[in-house]
Amino acid sequence: MTEPRRAHEPARQIPEFDVFELDGDRWRAVHRADHDLVLEHSDWQELFMNCVGVRIRRVIDQARDELMERHLLARDEHGRTGRL
């Protein structure tokens, strides 16, 4: 088994991920900010779409957290002022 080869080709880049070519015609994507987030697939296009899905999910999670924070702040303000 050889070491994974970092994919430097522009066509193989996936935003927010480092991409590696593995033995057995497999691909691995490692998230740059969360190194525990590793995706693998034998089809590069499927790997790409999985990474896009992860990016979308992270944005949705961030938006949900921000909305909850705003909701809690508004609730606290409502409690103090008697109105929203």
VMD Tcl script that builds the backbone (N, CA, C; Angstrom):
set m [mol new atoms 252]
animate dup $m
set s [atomselect $m all]
$s set {name element resname resid chain x y z} {
  {N N MET 1 A 0.842 -1.185 0.000}
  {CA C MET 1 A 0.000 0.000 0.000}
  {C C MET 1 A 0.887 1.248 0.000}
  {N N THR 2 A 0.606 2.149 -0.901}
  {CA C THR 2 A 1.389 3.377 -0.984}
  {C C THR 2 A 0.689 4.502 -0.218}
  {N N GLU 3 A 1.459 5.538 0.057}
  {CA C GLU 3 A 0.905 6.711 0.751}
  {C C GLU 3 A -0.146 7.387 -0.124}
  {N N PRO 4 A -1.192 7.944 0.496}
  {CA C PRO 4 A -2.161 8.710 -0.301}
  {C C PRO 4 A -1.457 9.866 -1.015}
  {N N ARG 5 A -1.856 10.117 -2.250}
  {CA C ARG 5 A -1.280 11.195 -3.043}
  {C C ARG 5 A -2.216 12.397 -2.987}
  {N N ARG 6 A -1.695 13.527 -2.548}
  {CA C ARG 6 A -2.508 14.751 -2.527}
  {C C ARG 6 A -2.838 15.141 -3.961}
  {N N ALA 7 A -4.098 15.384 -4.209}
  {CA C ALA 7 A -4.539 15.785 -5.539}
  {C C ALA 7 A -4.329 17.290 -5.698}
  {N N HIS 8 A -3.414 17.665 -6.575}
  {CA C HIS 8 A -3.107 19.075 -6.813}
  {C C HIS 8 A -3.816 19.619 -8.054}
  {N N GLU 9 A -4.359 18.738 -8.866}
  {CA C GLU 9 A -5.008 19.162 -10.103}
  {C C GLU 9 A -6.209 20.070 -9.783}
  {N N PRO 10 A -6.326 21.193 -10.480}
  {CA C PRO 10 A -7.450 22.105 -10.222}
  {C C PRO 10 A -8.818 21.416 -10.333}
  {N N ALA 11 A -8.951 20.485 -11.246}
  {CA C ALA 11 A -10.236 19.804 -11.433}
  {C C ALA 11 A -10.590 18.890 -10.262}
  {N N ARG 12 A -9.626 18.552 -9.438}
  {CA C ARG 12 A -9.861 17.647 -8.295}
  {C C ARG 12 A -10.008 18.388 -6.969}
  {N N GLN 13 A -9.945 19.709 -7.001}
  {CA C GLN 13 A -10.059 20.475 -5.754}
  {C C GLN 13 A -11.519 20.551 -5.310}
  {N N ILE 14 A -11.723 20.469 -4.004}
  {CA C ILE 14 A -13.052 20.606 -3.416}
  {C C ILE 14 A -12.934 21.666 -2.328}
  {N N PRO 15 A -13.692 22.758 -2.425}
  {CA C PRO 15 A -13.594 23.817 -1.418}
  {C C PRO 15 A -13.766 23.283 0.006}
  {N N GLU 16 A -12.917 23.758 0.896}
  {CA C GLU 16 A -12.894 23.420 2.324}
  {C C GLU 16 A -12.338 22.030 2.621}
  {N N PHE 17 A -11.891 21.298 1.598}
  {CA C PHE 17 A -11.373 19.943 1.791}
  {C C PHE 17 A -10.015 19.787 1.126}
  {N N ASP 18 A -9.170 18.956 1.722}
  {CA C ASP 18 A -7.956 18.479 1.066}
  {C C ASP 18 A -8.293 17.126 0.480}
  {N N VAL 19 A -7.938 16.911 -0.780}
  {CA C VAL 19 A -8.319 15.697 -1.494}
  {C C VAL 19 A -7.090 14.840 -1.744}
  {N N PHE 20 A -7.247 13.533 -1.523}
  {CA C PHE 20 A -6.165 12.574 -1.705}
  {C C PHE 20 A -6.646 11.412 -2.559}
  {N N GLU 21 A -5.746 10.939 -3.412}
  {CA C GLU 21 A -6.011 9.737 -4.194}
  {C C GLU 21 A -5.410 8.559 -3.445}
  {N N LEU 22 A -6.211 7.523 -3.258}
  {CA C LEU 22 A -5.787 6.338 -2.505}
  {C C LEU 22 A -5.576 5.166 -3.457}
  {N N ASP 23 A -4.963 4.114 -2.937}
  {CA C ASP 23 A -4.854 2.867 -3.697}
  {C C ASP 23 A -6.252 2.337 -4.000}
  {N N GLY 24 A -6.353 1.565 -5.052}
  {CA C GLY 24 A -7.630 0.945 -5.379}
  {C C GLY 24 A -8.629 1.911 -5.994}
  {N N ASP 25 A -8.132 2.951 -6.626}
  {CA C ASP 25 A -9.000 3.931 -7.292}
  {C C ASP 25 A -10.037 4.534 -6.347}
  {N N ARG 26 A -9.603 4.853 -5.131}
  {CA C ARG 26 A -10.488 5.498 -4.149}
  {C C ARG 26 A -9.983 6.912 -3.890}
  {N N TRP 27 A -10.881 7.735 -3.391}
  {CA C TRP 27 A -10.584 9.135 -3.081}
  {C C TRP 27 A -10.941 9.425 -1.633}
  {N N ARG 28 A -10.173 10.296 -1.023}
  {CA C ARG 28 A -10.414 10.709 0.368}
  {C C ARG 28 A -10.415 12.234 0.408}
  {N N ALA 29 A -11.382 12.784 1.148}
  {CA C ALA 29 A -11.445 14.230 1.371}
  {C C ALA 29 A -11.419 14.474 2.877}
  {N N VAL 30 A -10.504 15.337 3.307}
  {CA C VAL 30 A -10.352 15.670 4.725}
  {C C VAL 30 A -10.698 17.142 4.888}
  {N N HIS 31 A -11.654 17.428 5.753}
  {CA C HIS 31 A -12.071 18.818 5.968}
  {C C HIS 31 A -10.906 19.584 6.577}
  {N N ARG 32 A -10.659 20.786 6.057}
  {CA C ARG 32 A -9.502 21.571 6.507}
  {C C ARG 32 A -9.649 22.078 7.930}
  {N N ALA 33 A -10.845 22.402 8.371}
  {CA C ALA 33 A -11.047 22.928 9.730}
  {C C ALA 33 A -11.333 21.824 10.742}
  {N N ASP 34 A -11.938 20.732 10.294}
  {CA C ASP 34 A -12.306 19.621 11.177}
  {C C ASP 34 A -11.667 18.346 10.639}
  {N N HIS 35 A -10.466 18.071 11.077}
  {CA C HIS 35 A -9.698 16.948 10.524}
  {C C HIS 35 A -10.312 15.592 10.841}
  {N N ASP 36 A -11.266 15.555 11.766}
  {CA C ASP 36 A -11.973 14.304 12.050}
  {C C ASP 36 A -13.044 14.014 11.004}
  {N N LEU 37 A -13.365 15.013 10.185}
  {CA C LEU 37 A -14.359 14.846 9.132}
  {C C LEU 37 A -13.647 14.363 7.874}
  {N N VAL 38 A -13.752 13.063 7.625}
  {CA C VAL 38 A -13.072 12.415 6.495}
  {C C VAL 38 A -14.121 11.655 5.690}
  {N N LEU 39 A -14.143 11.913 4.402}
  {CA C LEU 39 A -15.057 11.219 3.499}
  {C C LEU 39 A -14.235 10.445 2.483}
  {N N GLU 40 A -14.712 9.251 2.121}
  {CA C GLU 40 A -14.041 8.446 1.091}
  {C C GLU 40 A -15.074 7.904 0.128}
  {N N HIS 41 A -14.647 7.765 -1.111}
  {CA C HIS 41 A -15.529 7.185 -2.126}
  {C C HIS 41 A -14.676 6.706 -3.296}
  {N N SER 42 A -15.185 5.725 -4.021}
  {CA C SER 42 A -14.466 5.231 -5.194}
  {C C SER 42 A -14.723 6.114 -6.410}
  {N N ASP 43 A -15.806 6.871 -6.394}
  {CA C ASP 43 A -16.149 7.756 -7.503}
  {C C ASP 43 A -15.903 9.203 -7.072}
  {N N TRP 44 A -15.006 9.902 -7.783}
  {CA C TRP 44 A -14.656 11.264 -7.383}
  {C C TRP 44 A -15.866 12.186 -7.401}
  {N N GLN 45 A -16.743 12.047 -8.406}
  {CA C GLN 45 A -17.925 12.910 -8.486}
  {C C GLN 45 A -18.855 12.688 -7.292}
  {N N GLU 46 A -18.990 11.464 -6.853}
  {CA C GLU 46 A -19.796 11.179 -5.659}
  {C C GLU 46 A -19.149 11.788 -4.417}
  {N N LEU 47 A -17.832 11.683 -4.339}
  {CA C LEU 47 A -17.114 12.302 -3.223}
  {C C LEU 47 A -17.359 13.807 -3.228}
  {N N PHE 48 A -17.266 14.426 -4.393}
  {CA C PHE 48 A -17.506 15.862 -4.523}
  {C C PHE 48 A -18.901 16.212 -4.013}
  {N N MET 49 A -19.916 15.477 -4.451}
  {CA C MET 49 A -21.289 15.774 -4.038}
  {C C MET 49 A -21.480 15.547 -2.536}
  {N N ASN 50 A -20.831 14.542 -1.985}
  {CA C ASN 50 A -20.903 14.327 -0.536}
  {C C ASN 50 A -20.286 15.504 0.212}
  {N N CYS 51 A -19.185 16.021 -0.300}
  {CA C CYS 51 A -18.541 17.176 0.329}
  {C C CYS 51 A -19.424 18.417 0.229}
  {N N VAL 52 A -20.073 18.602 -0.900}
  {CA C VAL 52 A -21.011 19.718 -1.053}
  {C C VAL 52 A -22.134 19.581 -0.025}
  {N N GLY 53 A -22.635 18.368 0.144}
  {CA C GLY 53 A -23.680 18.125 1.138}
  {C C GLY 53 A -23.222 18.478 2.546}
  {N N VAL 54 A -21.987 18.128 2.876}
  {CA C VAL 54 A -21.429 18.463 4.191}
  {C C VAL 54 A -21.342 19.978 4.348}
  {N N ARG 55 A -20.879 20.664 3.316}
  {CA C ARG 55 A -20.760 22.128 3.390}
  {C C ARG 55 A -22.129 22.767 3.598}
  {N N ILE 56 A -23.132 22.287 2.876}
  {CA C ILE 56 A -24.489 22.814 3.029}
  {C C ILE 56 A -24.997 22.555 4.444}
  {N N ARG 57 A -24.789 21.342 4.933}
  {CA C ARG 57 A -25.240 20.982 6.280}
  {C C ARG 57 A -24.586 21.881 7.333}
  {N N ARG 58 A -23.313 22.171 7.175}
  {CA C ARG 58 A -22.609 23.031 8.133}
  {C C ARG 58 A -23.172 24.453 8.117}
  {N N VAL 59 A -23.508 24.960 6.935}
  {CA C VAL 59 A -24.093 26.299 6.831}
  {C C VAL 59 A -25.481 26.312 7.478}
  {N N ILE 60 A -26.264 25.288 7.225}
  {CA C ILE 60 A -27.596 25.202 7.835}
  {C C ILE 60 A -27.483 25.112 9.353}
  {N N ASP 61 A -26.564 24.294 9.853}
  {CA C ASP 61 A -26.366 24.182 11.300}
  {C C ASP 61 A -25.953 25.512 11.905}
  {N N GLN 62 A -25.072 26.222 11.230}
  {CA C GLN 62 A -24.625 27.527 11.717}
  {C C GLN 62 A -25.793 28.513 11.744}
  {N N ALA 63 A -26.608 28.509 10.705}
  {CA C ALA 63 A -27.768 29.400 10.651}
  {C C ALA 63 A -28.769 29.046 11.745}
  {N N ARG 64 A -28.991 27.764 11.984}
  {CA C ARG 64 A -29.897 27.325 13.046}
  {C C ARG 64 A -29.400 27.810 14.404}
  {N N ASP 65 A -28.116 27.647 14.653}
  {CA C ASP 65 A -27.550 28.092 15.930}
  {C C ASP 65 A -27.681 29.597 16.103}
  {N N GLU 66 A -27.433 30.334 15.021}
  {CA C GLU 66 A -27.555 31.790 15.078}
  {C C GLU 66 A -29.005 32.203 15.338}
  {N N LEU 67 A -29.939 31.538 14.689}
  {CA C LEU 67 A -31.354 31.840 14.890}
  {C C LEU 67 A -31.775 31.541 16.321}
  {N N MET 68 A -31.318 30.419 16.866}
  {CA C MET 68 A -31.640 30.075 18.259}
  {C C MET 68 A -31.081 31.121 19.219}
  {N N GLU 69 A -29.873 31.563 18.965}
  {CA C GLU 69 A -29.258 32.583 19.815}
  {C C GLU 69 A -30.083 33.871 19.764}
  {N N ARG 70 A -30.487 34.254 18.572}
  {CA C ARG 70 A -31.307 35.460 18.433}
  {C C ARG 70 A -32.650 35.286 19.133}
  {N N HIS 71 A -33.227 34.109 19.016}
  {CA C HIS 71 A -34.506 33.827 19.666}
  {C C HIS 71 A -34.363 33.936 21.186}
  {N N LEU 72 A -33.305 33.373 21.719}
  {CA C LEU 72 A -33.082 33.441 23.167}
  {C C LEU 72 A -32.856 34.880 23.618}
  {N N LEU 73 A -32.113 35.657 22.842}
  {CA C LEU 73 A -31.900 37.064 23.178}
  {C C LEU 73 A -33.222 37.830 23.156}
  {N N ALA 74 A -34.045 37.572 22.131}
  {CA C ALA 74 A -35.342 38.247 22.042}
  {C C ALA 74 A -36.238 37.845 23.204}
  {N N ARG 75 A -36.195 36.582 23.588}
  {CA C ARG 75 A -37.004 36.110 24.711}
  {C C ARG 75 A -36.557 36.791 25.996}
  {N N ASP 76 A -35.247 36.906 26.190}
  {CA C ASP 76 A -34.729 37.589 27.373}
  {C C ASP 76 A -35.155 39.052 27.363}
  {N N GLU 77 A -35.071 39.703 26.207}
  {CA C GLU 77 A -35.504 41.093 26.096}
  {C C GLU 77 A -36.988 41.209 26.383}
  {N N HIS 78 A -37.766 40.283 25.896}
  {CA C HIS 78 A -39.209 40.281 26.106}
  {C C HIS 78 A -39.528 40.161 27.591}
  {N N GLY 79 A -38.781 39.324 28.269}
  {CA C GLY 79 A -38.976 39.143 29.710}
  {C C GLY 79 A -38.683 40.417 30.491}
  {N N ARG 80 A -37.722 41.180 30.055}
  {CA C ARG 80 A -37.348 42.416 30.762}
  {C C ARG 80 A -38.233 43.603 30.399}
  {N N THR 81 A -38.637 43.681 29.122}
  {CA C THR 81 A -39.380 44.863 28.685}
  {C C THR 81 A -40.884 44.630 28.659}
  {N N GLY 82 A -41.316 43.375 28.700}
  {CA C GLY 82 A -42.735 43.077 28.665}
  {C C GLY 82 A -43.309 43.006 27.265}
  {N N ARG 83 A -42.483 43.173 26.232}
  {CA C ARG 83 A -42.935 43.052 24.846}
  {C C ARG 83 A -41.776 42.580 23.966}
  {N N LEU 84 A -42.143 42.065 22.804}
  {CA C LEU 84 A -41.133 41.627 21.837}
  {C C LEU 84 A -40.764 42.699 20.880}
}
mol reanalyze $m
mol bondsrecalc $m
mol representation Tube
mol addrep $m
